[in-house]
């Protein structure tokens, strides 16, 4: 069978899509570049917030509108788990596969359904278990399946799934379940495999990265894992950490990060807010002073540390004073990269029951104000690199308006897909890390000349 996978949502979904891709290829099925060529279209769905669900439904409707009689559409992933009734209502969707059961995708291939699309075969829609399945689970596929050739020299590596936190605004634990860590040995095997296939940057992702290994009985799970990875991987391989819960960042973790050059001085810590009262309503740690101390410790240990975070504006009960405190926090700590979400009232969350829901036009105004402030901060943080030299991972080639050759890449300051780029003059080999001197800066991007 010919299949095509459409991935929506976060990097963790991308890892699962790669898993389905590997399993189907190993079973003799053929990947194709577009849905028009496919016998089976798999949509790996996202259910993070209402906007993500709307996008999922829109994509499914568009695919169903042009679906051939001999084609099937399989909706997999988070929304298939959390809102199967919404997906089943889309005429033309044939099958559902829940988020933790993607390793069983081969069982779905070739299954036939009723023409009206109402009685859909479903795998994995029983209540979410507290731990990963005991058979080959969501995270173990690469121990037996080789990843196909990648378009870029960067790859995500998911080290756990689910989450033990119960933040007031988040629905993820309701369909992902509690955190389940992948075994250290399985992660090392996957990392070795990626390196052997030419991957130069491995991005560790999880719902709660700094909680890794707690369910395995590891006291300093992430720090221990990083030390093992650095012993295994070549010295010129980058390791990047995404989605670290701030108050779980220990002194040992900081020491390990600073001691190993393979671990790039970059950390993504979704802080969500800075005012203690807002954080309490969010069911997040309200100690903003401790957060500031952690940021200071990271920068003291790694002076060129790049810090990224995300925040929610317009959370229920957010007063003008609380929002101003968030802006003051941003001005003080000078984060390099910031993303902001407009609060989305998610059903079945504690936040949806809170009084004093902020009006949409106020949320919109605050979002724009925060982003204007952060744009100025980002511009100033980027300007610090003018005239300096830094390594750049080359990922593609292009051409400037004047016809000169241009290479596209990222420094360790830039996470894939969410941060800026480095444009390096000249035609450089894709997949190589080159040294380049910065000659121009913009709000988020750098322009550089290669050295040597």
N, C-alpha and C positions, 0 to 999 in steps of 0.2 A: 504494500500500500504506500502511496505517496502522501506525505504529511507536511503541514506547515504550522509553526507555532508562533502565536502572537503573545507577547509578554507585556502585561500592564503592571504598574505599581513599582515597588522598590527593588533594590538589588537582591534581596532575599528571594523574591519571586524569580529573578533572572537565574539564580542558582538552581531552583527547582525546574525551570524550563530546560536548562542545560542537562539536568538529570533525565527528564523525559526524553530529550533528544538522544542522549547516549543509550538509553534502554531500547528505544524504538529502532535505532540504527543497528544495535547488536542483535536484534531479533529479525533483521533483514529488511526492514522498511526503509523507504528512501525519503530523505528531506528534500523539499523543493523551496524555491526562493519566494514564491507568492501563493496566496490562497487560491488564485485562479487555476493553478496547476495541480492542486492537492485533491486527494480523495477524502482526506480528513484534515479539518482545521481545528487546532487546539488553541483556545484562548485561556491563558493563565490569568485569572481575574484578580482584581484588587477591591478590598472592602474597607479601606482605612477610614475614609470619611464619605459623606454623601456625594461630594463631587467625584470621588473615585468610583463609586457605584454607578453614578450617572454615566461616566465615561465607559464603564464596562457594558452597561445596557446599550449604549449608543453603538459601540463597536460590534456587539453581537447582532444588533438590528441591521447594521450596514452589511455585515457578512451574510446574514440570512436573506437579505433582499436580493442578493446576486447568486445565491446558492443554487448549484445544479441539482438535478434529481438524484444523481449518483454520488453526491457529496454528503458528508456528515460534519456537524459542528459539535465539538466537545468543550464544555465550559469547565475548567479546572480551577483549583486554588481557593483563595480566601472567600470570595463571594459565593462560590459554589457551596462552601461550608456554612457561611453565616446567613445568606439570604437565598436559599435554593428556590423558594417560591417565586421570587422576582425574576430569576433566570428562566425558570420553567414557563413563565408567562410569555417569554419571547418565542414566537412561532418560528420554528426552524432550528432551534437548539435540540440536539438529539440525545446528549448524554451529559451527566454531571460527574465530576471527580473531585472529592474534597481535598483540602489543603495538605493533610498529612498522609494521603493515600496515593500520591502521584507515582510511587514506585510500582503501582499496579496498572499503569496506563496501558501496558500491553494487553491486559485482559479486556480492555474496552475497545480495542481496535477490531473493527469488523462487526461489532454488535449492531443489530438492527432494532429499530424502534417503530412505534406506531406513527402513522402519517400525521396525526394531529399534534404531535409533539407534547402531549399532556402527560403521558405516562413515561417518564424518562428513566432509563437505567441509572442507578445511583450507586456509587461505591463510597463508603466512608462517611455517611451522614448520621451515624449513630452518635450519641453524646461523646464529646471530645475526651479522650483518656488523659489521665494525669501524667502519663509518660509516653515516650515514643513507642510505636509498635515493636513487638519482640522479634518479628521477622526482619529481613533487611529493611531498615527504616528510611525515613525521609533524607537522612544525611549520609548514608553509608554507600550510596551507589558507586562512587568513584573508586572504591576499593576493588571493584570488579569490572567497571566500565571505563574505557578510555575516552576522554573528551575529544571530540572532533576538532579539526583545525579552527583556531579562533581568528577573527578579523583584526583583533587588537592584541598587543602584548600584555594586557592587564586582565586579571581574572578575579572574581569574587570567590571567597571560600567561607561558607556558612558553618560556624562552629557550634551553634545551638539553635533551637527553635522554641517558640513559646516564651512565656514570661511569668515570673513569680510576683511581679508588682501588680497593683490594682489601682492605677491612676484613675481619677474620677472621670476623665474625658475619653478613656481608651476602651475600645471594644475588643482589642486583639486577643487578650487571654480567654475571652468567651468562645472563640473558635479555634485559637491556636493551642489552648491549654497551658498548663504550667511548663516552666522551662525544662527542656531535655537536652543535655549536652552530648555532643558527639565525642566518642572516645578519643583520647590523645593519639593513640596509634593510628586510628583511621584518618585523623586530620593530617598527621605527618605523612601518611601514605599518599593522601590526596595532594599535599603540597609538593612532595617529591615528583609525582606524576606531572603536575602543572609545570614545574621547573624543567623537567626533561622534555616537555613539549614546547619550550621556548617562551614561557610566561616570565616576564621580567618584574611584574608588580603583582603581589597577592594582597587583596583587600579583605581583611577579616571582618565579617559581618555577623550580627546576631541581634535579636530584639533587645538584649541587655548584655552587652559584651563583657562587662566587668563582673558579671555574676557567673561567668563560665566555670564549670567544674564543681560548683557547690553540690549539685545532685550526685556527683561522682565521689564526694568525700574529699575534694581537694581544697586546702585552705587558701592558697594563692594560685588558683587555677589558671588565670590568664597569664600571670607572670611566669609560671612554670611552663606553660605551653609556648610562650614566646622564646624562652631560653632554649627549649627543644627545637623549635623551628629555626632559630639562628644557627644552631649547630649543624642542622641538616642542609640548609639552603646555601647556594653560592653567595659570596660576599657582595656581589653586585645586584642581588635581588632585593627589591623593595618590599617591606611589610607595612601595611597601612591599617590603622584601627578606626572602625566606624561604630557609632552608637554606644558610647561608654557612659554608663550612669555615673554622674559626677561624684557622689559621696562614697562610691565603692572604689575610687581610685586611691590606692594605698601607696605608702612610701616605697614599698618594694617594687610595685609596678613602675613607678617613676624612675627608680634606680635602674631597673632592667631596660626600660626604653632608652635611657641616656647612655647605657653601657654598650649597646649594640647598634652599629651604624646601619645595619639592614632595616631596623625599625625607623621609618621616617619620622621626623619630629612634627607630627600632625596628629590631632585628636579631635574627634567629633563628639561633643557632649550635649545632648539635647536637654537644655536647662528649663525650658518652657516658660519661666517667668523669673522675676527677681524680687517681688514684694512678698514678705513672709505670709501675709494674710491670704493673698492669691494662691500661693503655694500650698497653704493648708487646705484651702477649698479644693485644690487639685489633687490632694492626697500625695503631695510631694514633700521632700524634706524642706522645711522653711528656713534653714540656717544659711542665709545669703552670705554672711561673713565667712563661713567655712568654705563656701564655694569660691569666694575671692581668694582665700588662702591657698586652695588647691591650684587655682590658675597661676598664682604667684609662684608656687613651688615648681610647677611644670616649666615655667619660663626661666626660673633660676637654674634648673637642671639642664635645660635646653634653650639657650638664649634665642635661637631662631625658630622657636616653636610656633607652628601655625595652629590656631584654635578656631574651631567651627562650632556653632550651636544653632538650635532652632527655638523659636518662642511662639506662644499662642497669644494673640491679642483679642480682647473682647470676651474673655472667660467670664461666666456668670458672676456678677457682683464686682467686677473690676471697676473701681472708681477712677476718677480723673487722677487722684493722688497716687493710686497704685500704678496706673499707666505711666505717670511721670517718673515714678521710682524706677520703672523698667528702663526708661530712656536714660536716666541718670546712671544706672548700672552700666549700660552699653557705653556711655561716654567715658566712664571710669576704667572699665576693664579692657576696652579697645580690642574686641574680638576681630580676627581677620576675616572670617566668613560668617554670615548670618542668614538664615532663612526664617520666614515668619508665616504662620498659618492664621487665617481668620478662623475664630472659633466656630466649630460646626456642632450643632446640637444632635448628638447621636442617641437614638433610642436605646433603652436598656442600659444606659450609663448613669452613674450617680450624678454627674454634672447636669444631665437633662432634667433632673428633679429639683435643682437648686433654684431659689428665688432670684430676682433681679437679673434676669437675662438681659444682656446688653443689646440695644437696638442695632439692626444691621447697618444703618448709615453711620453710626458711631464707630462700629467695628471697622468699617471701610476707611473712615477718616484716620483712625489710629494706625491701621496697617500702613497706609501711605506715609504717615509721619515717621513711623519707625524705619521704614525702608529708605526714606530720604536721609535720615540721620546715619544709618549704617552705610549708605553709599559713600557719604563723605568720609567716614571712618575707614572703609575699605580702600578708598582712593589714597588716603594718607599712609595706610599700612603697605600698600603696593609700592608707593613712591620710595619707600626705604630701600628698595632693591635696585634702584637706578645706579648703574655703574658697577654693580656687583656681579659675581659669577656664581652660577648654580647649575646643578645637573638637570637635564631635560630628557624625559623619555619620549622618543619620537614615535608618533602613532599614525601619521599620514602626511600627505604632500598636497600642495596646492600651488597657486600662482597669484602674485600680487597684481594690482590694477595696471602696473607698468610692465607687466610681463615677466618680472623676475621670479625665479623659483623660490618657493617658500615651503618650509616644513612645519607641521603642526604637532605639538606635543604638550606635555604637562611637566611641571616640576613637582617635587614632593609637597609643595604648598597647595596642590590642586588635586582634589579627589575626582575620580571619573564621574562625568555626567552632571555633577552638581556645582563644581567650581569653575574657575577660569581656565585659560589655555596660555601656552607660551608659543609665540610664532617666531621661528628661527629662520633667518635668511639662508637660502641654499637648499639643495636637494640632498637630504641626509637619509641614511638607511633606516627603514621602519623597524622598530624593536630595539634599537640601540640607545643607550644612555650617553648623551654627549654633554660636554661642558660648554656653557654659553654665557656671554656677558650681556647684561640687560642694557639696552640702549633707549628704550621708550617704555613708559608705563601708562596704563589707562585705569579706569576704576577697578577692573577685575582681571585684566589680562596684561601680559608682558610681551615685549618684542625684544629679540636678542640676536647677537651675532655669534656663530660657533667659534670656538677656539681651536687652533691647530688644524 
